[in-house]
Amino acid sequence: MASTELPILIAGGGPVGVIAALALARQGLPVRVFEADGKVNESPRAATTHAATLEMLEELGLVDDVIRRGLIEPLFRTWDRSTGRLVAEFDFGILKNDTRYPCAVQCEQHKLARLALERLRTFPQAAVEFSARVVAVSQSSDAVEISVQTAEGTRPVKGSYLIGADGGRSTVRKALGIGFDGYTHPERFLILTTPFDIGTRFPGCTRNYLSDPHDWCALFKVSGDDGNGLWRVLSTTRLEQTEAELFADEAVERRLQTFIPKHGRYEVVHRNLYNVHQRVAASFRQGRVFLAGDAAHVNNPLGGLGLNFGIHDAMELSGLLGRVIRGEGSEDSLDRYDRYRRPLNIEFVQQQTIANKKRMEEKDPAARARNFAELAATAADPAAHRAYLMRASLLDSVRKRRAAEV
Ligand SMILES: Cc1cc2nc3c(=O)[nH]c(=O)nc-3n(C[C@H](O)[C@H](O)[C@H](O)COP(=O)(O)OP(=O)(O)OC[C@H]3O[C@@H](n4cnc5c(N)ncnc54)[C@H](O)[C@@H]3O)c2cc1C
């Protein structure tokens, strides 16, 4: 079989893996996805989907379903938690001449992954295998080979190219010996999910950042699987706190009552603890193997950028591979994937998320006051407001990438 007739292999059936598969399948290309878990991971992670990504989901025919299954939110607000003062309100509506989607859509990532999987099943040349872990990778000048471990044993699978979309602990990245430079924050982030309508305390906006030198938190509404709405309360933990301590009923209750005091106890439907990293792979490509999504870059979730950028990876890579396989581009053109996406991630995702975290937790009173004044001034000035949101929505990163294209 000629190498171009072999399927493109994808390690990882998370949102980035299945979006990449869908974007390839829509070009008529054969694709096989291998997912280690038995089903789509439902833990509460990404929900915020930005304008630039909504435009890409439109190309894939997914945007209407994502909007229908999610919540449209044009606003986000930053508060000074210690005084209860609203510092700044940003409105994506100001981008109405820049994008067809001047808003964010809160759609949980497991819903997006399932929607993409449903579409993928309509393509006869696309296959997805669950409970199938990629355990080894090798490549020659014209093909790749992976070892896939299932309940029946381990078998080799040959492909034309391999996309490692297997998350932050990527087996593919490690198999290639690619470094993952950066750092891991010592503290972890805790997400508590409650059906209590926190919107009664923060009316008119479902994305709120409460900055505080000791106990900051972020409050987001998602629609939930039944569409009735759930609120996620994201906050930070101290180094010495164990999972058992943090998840204990009384500790959870105390934390929620501290942030949003109310009569009666909280109902809590999920408790999740996450390590937080800022890391970027030393290279996004080695020969016929590519890294995408969290396998290539990880960041803290403040700003909701990690998955958005991962979807942009999937779209760019599927376009480049399609052109090369159809003979419209040279193998060398695949270098662009690493050449452009790696610096874009550092500039638009790492820098922004690091700055967002610093602003939320700033301890120095003078620096806090300066941050708040800057944010308020940015929100008050239409040109600065727009510029800030062009960056926050990743529209700037997409434009910069397009401008670099020859
Ligand atoms: C609390 C939190 C909130 C977040 N909020 C946002 C947000 O609002 N917006 C945003 O853009 N981002 C957000 N993120 C980041 C987002 O969740 C990730 O960027 C996203 O999950 C990356 O998708 P992925 O498909 O690359 O990786 P993953 O979702 O990690 O999927 C990787 C998949 O690969 C599978 N796998 C692993 N190893 C193997 C193997 N060897 N073989 C086969 N399969 C394998 C795994 O089982 C998994 O299903 C958030 C993250 C956290 C922790």
Ligand as a Chemical Component Dictionary entry (heavy atoms), coordinates in Angstrom:
data_LIG
# 
_chem_comp.id                   LIG 
_chem_comp.type                 NON-POLYMER 
_chem_comp.pdbx_formal_charge   0 
_chem_comp.three_letter_code    LIG 
# 
loop_
_chem_comp_atom.comp_id 
_chem_comp_atom.atom_id 
_chem_comp_atom.alt_atom_id 
_chem_comp_atom.type_symbol 
_chem_comp_atom.charge 
_chem_comp_atom.model_Cartn_x 
_chem_comp_atom.model_Cartn_y 
_chem_comp_atom.model_Cartn_z 
_chem_comp_atom.pdbx_ordinal 
LIG C1  C1  C 0 -10.192 22.870 35.332 1  
LIG C2  C2  C 0 -9.904  23.073 33.889 2  
LIG C3  C3  C 0 -10.668 23.978 33.159 3  
LIG C4  C4  C 0 -10.382 24.212 31.821 4  
LIG N1  N1  N 0 -11.122 25.120 31.127 5  
LIG C5  C5  C 0 -10.818 25.382 29.839 6  
LIG C6  C6  C 0 -11.631 26.280 29.078 7  
LIG O1  O1  O 0 -12.635 26.817 29.561 8  
LIG N2  N2  N 0 -11.276 26.506 27.776 9  
LIG C7  C7  C 0 -10.183 25.910 27.209 10 
LIG O2  O2  O 0 -9.891  26.187 26.035 11 
LIG N3  N3  N 0 -9.435  25.017 27.891 12 
LIG C8  C8  C 0 -9.728  24.724 29.180 13 
LIG N4  N4  N 0 -9.027  23.779 29.856 14 
LIG C9  C9  C 0 -7.992  22.990 29.157 15 
LIG C10 C10 C 0 -8.608  21.779 28.425 16 
LIG O3  O3  O 0 -9.325  20.972 29.323 17 
LIG C11 C11 C 0 -7.530  20.970 27.726 18 
LIG O4  O4  O 0 -6.738  21.848 26.979 19 
LIG C12 C12 C 0 -8.154  19.887 26.825 20 
LIG O5  O5  O 0 -8.673  18.810 27.560 21 
LIG C13 C13 C 0 -7.116  19.349 25.845 22 
LIG O6  O6  O 0 -7.721  18.399 25.007 23 
LIG P1  P1  P 0 -6.844  17.222 24.404 24 
LIG O7  O7  O 0 -7.765  16.444 23.534 25 
LIG O8  O8  O 0 -5.580  17.776 23.855 26 
LIG O9  O9  O 0 -6.374  16.372 25.679 27 
LIG P2  P2  P 0 -7.264  15.523 26.690 28 
LIG O10 O10 O 0 -8.589  16.134 26.894 29 
LIG O11 O11 O 0 -6.397  15.258 27.862 30 
LIG O12 O12 O 0 -7.505  14.161 25.907 31 
LIG C14 C14 C 0 -6.444  13.243 25.676 32 
LIG C15 C15 C 0 -7.054  11.874 25.464 33 
LIG O13 O13 O 0 -6.017  10.957 25.148 34 
LIG C16 C16 C 0 -6.242  9.749  25.840 35 
LIG N5  N5  N 0 -4.940  9.081  25.974 36 
LIG C17 C17 C 0 -3.928  9.381  26.833 37 
LIG N6  N6  N 0 -2.880  8.575  26.605 38 
LIG C18 C18 C 0 -3.233  7.765  25.575 39 
LIG C19 C19 C 0 -2.560  6.744  24.854 40 
LIG N7  N7  N 0 -1.294  6.394  25.175 41 
LIG N8  N8  N 0 -3.201  6.093  23.854 42 
LIG C20 C20 C 0 -4.483  6.457  23.514 43 
LIG N9  N9  N 0 -5.182  7.418  24.169 44 
LIG C21 C21 C 0 -4.542  8.074  25.158 45 
LIG C22 C22 C 0 -6.869  10.163 27.153 46 
LIG O14 O14 O 0 -7.604  9.090  27.732 47 
LIG C23 C23 C 0 -7.746  11.329 26.713 48 
LIG O15 O15 O 0 -9.041  10.920 26.374 49 
LIG C24 C24 C 0 -9.303  23.514 31.193 50 
LIG C25 C25 C 0 -8.548  22.590 31.930 51 
LIG C26 C26 C 0 -8.855  22.369 33.251 52 
LIG C27 C27 C 0 -8.035  21.367 34.025 53 
# 
loop_
_chem_comp_bond.comp_id 
_chem_comp_bond.atom_id_1 
_chem_comp_bond.atom_id_2 
_chem_comp_bond.value_order 
_chem_comp_bond.pdbx_ordinal 
LIG C1  C2  SING 1  
LIG C2  C3  SING 2  
LIG C2  C26 DOUB 3  
LIG C3  C4  DOUB 4  
LIG C4  N1  SING 5  
LIG C4  C24 SING 6  
LIG N1  C5  DOUB 7  
LIG C5  C6  SING 8  
LIG C5  C8  SING 9  
LIG C6  O1  DOUB 10 
LIG C6  N2  SING 11 
LIG N2  C7  SING 12 
LIG C7  O2  DOUB 13 
LIG C7  N3  SING 14 
LIG N3  C8  DOUB 15 
LIG C8  N4  SING 16 
LIG N4  C9  SING 17 
LIG N4  C24 SING 18 
LIG C9  C10 SING 19 
LIG C10 O3  SING 20 
LIG C10 C11 SING 21 
LIG C11 O4  SING 22 
LIG C11 C12 SING 23 
LIG C12 O5  SING 24 
LIG C12 C13 SING 25 
LIG C13 O6  SING 26 
LIG O6  P1  SING 27 
LIG P1  O7  DOUB 28 
LIG P1  O8  SING 29 
LIG P1  O9  SING 30 
LIG O9  P2  SING 31 
LIG P2  O10 DOUB 32 
LIG P2  O11 SING 33 
LIG P2  O12 SING 34 
LIG O12 C14 SING 35 
LIG C14 C15 SING 36 
LIG C15 O13 SING 37 
LIG C15 C23 SING 38 
LIG O13 C16 SING 39 
LIG C16 N5  SING 40 
LIG C16 C22 SING 41 
LIG N5  C17 SING 42 
LIG N5  C21 SING 43 
LIG C17 N6  DOUB 44 
LIG N6  C18 SING 45 
LIG C18 C19 SING 46 
LIG C18 C21 DOUB 47 
LIG C19 N7  SING 48 
LIG C19 N8  DOUB 49 
LIG N8  C20 SING 50 
LIG C20 N9  DOUB 51 
LIG N9  C21 SING 52 
LIG C22 O14 SING 53 
LIG C22 C23 SING 54 
LIG C23 O15 SING 55 
LIG C24 C25 DOUB 56 
LIG C25 C26 SING 57 
LIG C26 C27 SING 58 
# 
